[in-house]
Amino acid sequence: MSAELTDMLRALAALTPAEIERLTAVMKAAGRGDSLSVPLSADTELMTAAEVATLLGVSVRYVYRNAHTWPFTRRISRKCLRFDRSELRRYVASRKGL
C-alpha cells in the first residue's frame, strides 16, 4: 500500500460520525453525477426561485430553466431547489460589466 493511501485511511479513521455522514452524502451525490446536491453549512442563507427572479429581473421559469448552470444552486430534495444568497451575490458581482 502506498504512503498516500495509508495517510488517507488514517484520516478517514479519525473522522467523527457527523463528518462521516457528510462525506457519505457528498460521495453519493458525486456518484449520481448530481452536482447540485451540496451539504449546507449552518450559516447558509437560502433564497427561493421567486426571490432570485426578482433580484435578477427575470421570470421564475427562467430561474428554474437555468438553475443547473449556476454555481449558487442547491438541490434540497428531488423537487426542491434553493439558491445560496452569498454565492449569488458573488456571481452577480463577477458578471457586472459583461
QUIKA-V312523 format. One record per residue. N is the residue number from 0. RES is the residue in one letter. PSI is psi in degrees with one decimal (none if undefined). Layout:
BEGIN
[[N:RES:PSI] [N:RES:PSI]]
END
This chain:
BEGIN
[[0:M:138.1] [1:S:159.0] [2:A:-36.3] [3:E:-44.3] [4:L:-40.1] [5:T:-42.7] [6:D:-41.1] [7:M:-41.5] [8:L:-38.9] [9:R:-42.2] [10:A:-41.3] [11:L:-39.1] [12:A:-24.8] [13:A:-2.8] [14:L:146.2] [15:T:163.5] [16:P:-38.2] [17:A:-39.7] [18:E:-37.3] [19:I:-41.9] [20:E:-43.7] [21:R:-43.7] [22:L:-41.3] [23:T:-42.6] [24:A:-42.0] [25:V:-42.3] [26:M:-39.0] [27:K:-42.3] [28:A:-42.0] [29:A:-36.9] [30:G:-29.8] [31:R:-8.9] [32:G:23.2] [33:D:86.8] [34:S:-10.5] [35:L:-18.6] [36:S:110.5] [37:V:129.4] [38:P:139.5] [39:L:142.7] [40:S:166.6] [41:A:-27.1] [42:D:7.8] [43:T:125.8] [44:E:120.8] [45:L:149.4] [46:M:154.2] [47:T:168.7] [48:A:-36.9] [49:A:-40.1] [50:E:-42.0] [51:V:-42.7] [52:A:-44.0] [53:T:-45.3] [54:L:-40.1] [55:L:-13.4] [56:G:36.6] [57:V:175.9] [58:S:159.5] [59:V:-38.7] [60:R:-41.3] [61:Y:-40.8] [62:V:-49.2] [63:Y:-37.5] [64:R:-28.9] [65:N:-0.6] [66:A:-37.6] [67:H:-14.9] [68:T:-8.4] [69:W:135.9] [70:P:-10.3] [71:F:6.0] [72:T:136.2] [73:R:128.0] [74:R:115.0] [75:I:-39.5] [76:S:-173.6] [77:R:-34.5] [78:K:14.8] [79:C:118.0] [80:L:144.0] [81:R:168.1] [82:F:129.5] [83:D:118.1] [84:R:-46.0] [85:S:-38.9] [86:E:-37.4] [87:L:-44.7] [88:R:-43.9] [89:R:-43.3] [90:Y:-47.2] [91:V:-43.3] [92:A:-37.2] [93:S:-20.5] [94:R:-10.5] [95:K:137.0] [96:G:-2.7] [97:L:none]]
END
